[in-house]
């Protein structure tokens, strides 16, 4: 078999692997430079191998505090957006009411609108209401823009559900609560989980909207931005590497659990 023939047969696989390598390259750079000992303020050139930053990830003042705040905001924003988004998705799919089409269209506005426009609008709203900028204004803003992504994810799952399964549960004398908890919710769970994970990532990673609504509060993305102006500490790379490793482990564990369940059913 010539190389040309082999390449034609495996062009999709090669393209996929190259794309994956391109996407993972920044993570590799972050991981490598988390073991660097820079001579100056900026961690942009490799100087010397060191594990000092890994032994003291909170060695930079304010880093772990901002990380904890971002995790707290992401958790509550995910919880609020998931609860509200799930109810909205079920209402849009299962019920007919006035302005249903308008609500469907409005759901996509936060996804299509530039973040800087949304951030400026939210800042104007909070200032006109006399609200003090801080944790609560950030949380309200995060729930608002995460809500649309949760609705879209859950709505797609609910639309694909077979209503005959719920009807069968009702025929077997299951009440509304039993039908929802034992049939509807387990079927919709993958869509709800996908929306929740997406909301958590969006909330934790957001900078533009947070910067407008934070006041003197500093989240992790804002801390990273401020540090980049003065000199990027190696501990930022350590935190980024740790989060990437945790995310990969979670994906691998979920895949292993899914494969085990499929083997048990088979």
Secondary structure, DSSP 8 states (H G I E B T S, - for coil): --HHHHHHHTHHHHHHHHHHHHHHHHHHHHHHHTTB--SSS---S---B--HHHHTTT-STTHHHHHHHHHHHHHHHHHHHHHHHHHHHHHHHH---TTHHHHHHHHTHHHHS-HHHHHHHHHHHHHHHT---SHHHHHHHHHHHHHHHHHHHHHHHHHTS-HHHHHHHHHTT--HHHHIIIIIHHHHHHHHHHHHHHHHHHHHH--HHHHHH-TT---HHHHHHHHHHH---HHHHHHHHHHHHHHHHHHHHHHHHHHHHHHHH-
